[in-house]
Amino acid sequence: MTNENMKPFEPFDGLPEEIWLPLFELLKQSQFSIESWTPELAPAIYHELEHPNWAPWLEASEATIAGRATVFPAGQLLLRDQGLLAASVSMNRISWDGDPKTLLPWDQIAGVNNTDYSETYQPGGNTLVMMSMNVAAGSKGKQLPAKLIEYAKLWAKQSGIEHLIGSFRPSGFGAAKKQNFLLMSPSGNSSGQQPISFWEYCQATIPGTEKPLDPWLRSLWWSGMQMIKEDDQAMRVSVTEKEFEQYKKQYHPSNWYEAWRNSSGISTWECGEVGEWKVGTATPNYYDLSSNSTPLKRSFVYSESNVWGEIPLG
């Protein structure tokens, strides 16, 4: 898009020039470019953008990143800064009737068995879903997400899309939970601890303004994002005890703490992320009464809520 011999924003020939030209000029002056990534770029995207930005139990694999580019090439956008990988957004295309009640959790829109959208992508769908966005550490603070969103809006208008939505992760919620825990329980005793409300946190604003308190939600607010509802079952991941213990030791170990435990030994662990870990069992048969109450295999399940929001296309 920065090549003088290249027709600018060729995918948007059906739109008036005054719509796409400002973004094109901005990218050109800033030495930024936006392209749809190919499966061959998956290793670089994983190592430079995906892995540094996601917890290991949530990140997309190289195979998944490549698969998304195969299933829905136009929805996988890569922003370069002077040729270097600076930011990316992965999108899926579905059909949605506009009713918040019919929105499925992020997990189901990504795909139950494979999160490369192969199970859910609808080429004639009326809704573009922003599934994940990454910014390289050295490129943060340059408002790159806003540029990707503007490009996505252009593509949506050109393609007959009616809704641009996303299940957004409030980036500061993990830190807010820890701060709340320490304030409520300075001795470290979690007995009687009242957890911070996810939805109240998301709706909290900077005093005297309408700007969301959360950094990522505030960034999206500048792009016109309007919160629709809580995606209370957005992500759910089950791991083995060995994997759980490895995460505690290797992934930001200072962020981990046990926030709650009941008399049966079932506990909640925080890890600095939006979600939390439930350690125990999801069934009533935690103890096998036929073998002298020998504990059965324990479960280690991470789950998190997100915020469904819509960005107006007008």
Order of alpha helices (4+ residues) and beta strands (2+ residues): alpha-beta-alpha-alpha-beta-beta-alpha-beta-alpha-beta-alpha-alpha-alpha-beta-alpha-beta-beta-beta-beta-beta-beta
